[in-house]
Structure formats: C-alpha cells, structure tokens
Amino acid sequence: MLDIDNQTSIDIDLSKLEYIYKRLLKEENREEKDVSLLLLEKGQIRYYNKKFRGKDSETDVISFASDLAFLPTYGDIVIDLSVADKQRGNESLDYEVMVLFMHGLLHLLGYDHLSVNDKEIMDSKEKEYISLFKKEIL
C-alpha cells in the first residue's frame, strides 16, 4: 500500500503516484509492500537530509529503505515540492514529482547510483519507466 502524506498546500495528482507504485512493482516482479511518501515544501527536506544523511543542504528526494525483512514495508520516501518546482524545467510539477517518486521507489527496491555500473543500471531503469509511464499516464 502507498501511504501519502501531503504536508503542503500544493495539489499533486496522487492517483498517478499510486499507479506508478503498482505498475513499477509489477514490472519489477515485486510484491506490494508498504511505502510511505511524505511531500514537503519550502526546503523542509533539509532537516531530514541533515539529520539522517549528515548533509546540511536541500535535495529533491530522499529514500529510507527498511532493513527489517520481517516487516511488510519497502520504506519511506520524502520529496520536497519546492526543490522539485525549481528543477522541473519545462515539465509540469506533477511530472517532476512522479519522476522523483519513481527514483525514490527504485532506491527502495535496491537500485543505487554509487558506482559507475550501478548508475548505468539505475539510469537505464529510469529511462525505461519514464518511457513506459509517458505512454500510459504522463
């Protein structure tokens, strides 16, 4: 189940995030487990970045994977809509948030971009899913 806590005054199409959650898990042959999504604004993500990652800066998305295999959860994702809005370019804010959510969800499923090889795999997955979602819902 996807649990979304939008703590902003910004209206985001949550049904598309739910679709991405279900479709991406299906494509990855993963069972549905809980994912919590927290939407913030005005740089509030900086607090989480500093407290949990030791980085005193804003970022767009942070994922916190659950390392407790006995719990039916993949983990938590935090997205800052203000940061997303600044970097969205010509795309809509909804589009940017969907891409960030997909990125965060891939992290929860074990993909990363720390090494060159891992980055290539993650980039390939992102391109594949962006293409798929553009055809289906974006």
C-alpha positions as CSV (number, residue, x, y, z in Angstrom):
1,M,0.0,0.0,0.0
2,L,1.2,3.5,-0.8
3,D,0.5,5.9,2.1
4,I,0.9,9.6,1.0
5,D,1.1,12.5,3.5
6,N,1.0,15.7,1.6
7,Q,2.0,18.4,4.1
8,T,1.9,21.1,1.5
9,S,-0.7,23.4,0.1
10,I,0.2,22.2,-3.4
11,D,-2.2,19.9,-5.2
12,I,-0.5,16.9,-6.7
13,D,-2.2,14.1,-8.7
14,L,-1.9,11.4,-6.1
15,S,-3.7,8.8,-8.3
16,K,-0.8,8.9,-10.8
17,L,1.7,8.2,-7.9
18,E,-0.4,5.2,-6.9
19,Y,-0.4,4.0,-10.5
20,I,3.4,4.3,-10.7
21,Y,3.8,2.5,-7.4
22,K,1.7,-0.5,-8.5
23,R,3.0,-0.6,-12.1
24,L,6.6,-0.4,-11.2
25,L,6.3,-3.1,-8.6
26,K,4.6,-5.3,-11.2
27,E,7.3,-4.6,-13.8
28,E,10.0,-5.4,-11.2
29,N,8.2,-8.7,-10.2
30,R,8.0,-7.4,-6.6
31,E,5.2,-8.0,-4.1
32,E,3.2,-5.0,-2.9
33,K,4.6,-3.8,0.5
34,D,4.0,-0.6,2.3
35,V,5.7,2.6,1.1
36,S,5.2,5.9,2.9
37,L,5.6,9.1,0.8
38,L,6.0,12.5,2.6
39,L,5.6,15.6,0.5
40,L,7.2,18.7,1.9
41,E,7.9,22.3,0.6
42,K,9.9,25.4,1.4
43,G,13.2,23.5,1.9
44,Q,11.9,21.4,4.8
45,I,13.7,18.3,3.4
46,R,17.0,19.9,4.5
47,Y,16.1,18.8,8.1
48,Y,15.9,15.2,7.0
49,N,18.9,15.4,4.9
50,K,21.0,16.8,7.8
51,K,19.6,14.5,10.5
52,F,19.7,11.2,8.6
53,R,22.4,11.7,6.0
54,G,24.7,14.3,7.6
55,K,24.3,16.7,4.7
56,D,23.2,20.2,5.6
57,S,21.6,21.0,2.2
58,E,18.4,20.9,0.3
59,T,17.7,18.0,-2.0
60,D,14.8,16.9,-4.1
61,V,14.2,13.3,-2.8
62,I,15.4,11.0,-0.1
63,S,14.6,7.4,0.3
64,F,14.9,5.4,3.6
65,A,14.8,1.7,2.8
66,S,13.6,-0.6,5.5
67,D,16.2,-3.1,6.5
68,L,13.8,-5.2,8.5
69,A,12.9,-8.1,6.2
70,F,10.1,-9.3,8.5
71,L,8.1,-6.1,8.1
72,P,5.8,-5.7,5.1
73,T,7.4,-2.4,4.0
74,Y,9.9,-1.2,1.5
75,G,10.5,2.1,3.4
76,D,9.9,5.8,3.2
77,I,10.3,8.5,0.5
78,V,10.5,12.2,1.2
79,I,10.1,14.7,-1.7
80,D,10.4,18.5,-1.4
81,L,8.0,20.1,-3.8
82,S,9.8,23.5,-3.7
83,V,13.0,21.9,-4.9
84,A,11.1,19.9,-7.5
85,D,9.5,23.0,-8.7
86,K,12.9,24.8,-9.1
87,Q,14.4,22.0,-11.2
88,R,11.4,20.9,-13.3
89,G,12.4,22.9,-16.4
90,N,9.6,22.9,-19.0
91,E,7.8,19.9,-17.4
92,S,4.9,20.2,-15.0
93,L,5.4,19.9,-11.3
94,D,3.2,16.7,-11.3
95,Y,5.6,15.2,-13.9
96,E,8.7,16.1,-11.9
97,V,7.2,14.7,-8.7
98,M,6.3,11.5,-10.5
99,V,9.9,11.1,-11.7
100,L,11.3,11.8,-8.3
101,F,8.8,9.3,-6.7
102,M,9.9,6.7,-9.3
103,H,13.6,7.4,-8.5
104,G,12.9,7.0,-4.8
105,L,11.0,3.8,-5.2
106,L,13.8,2.3,-7.3
107,H,16.1,3.1,-4.4
108,L,13.8,1.3,-2.0
109,L,13.9,-1.7,-4.3
110,G,17.7,-1.8,-4.0
111,Y,18.9,0.2,-7.0
112,D,21.5,2.9,-6.5
113,H,24.0,5.1,-8.3
114,L,27.0,5.0,-6.1
115,S,29.3,3.1,-8.5
116,V,29.5,3.7,-12.3
117,N,28.0,0.3,-13.0
118,D,25.1,0.9,-10.5
119,K,24.5,4.3,-12.0
120,E,24.2,2.9,-15.5
121,I,21.7,0.3,-14.3
122,M,19.7,2.9,-12.4
123,D,19.7,5.3,-15.3
124,S,18.6,2.6,-17.7
125,K,15.7,1.6,-15.3
126,E,14.6,5.3,-15.0
127,K,14.6,5.8,-18.8
128,E,12.7,2.6,-19.3
129,Y,10.0,3.5,-16.7
130,I,9.7,7.1,-17.8
131,S,9.1,5.9,-21.3
132,L,6.5,3.4,-20.1
133,F,4.7,5.9,-17.9
134,K,4.7,8.6,-20.6
135,K,2.8,6.2,-22.8
136,E,0.4,5.2,-20.0
137,I,-0.3,8.2,-17.8
138,L,2.0,11.2,-18.3
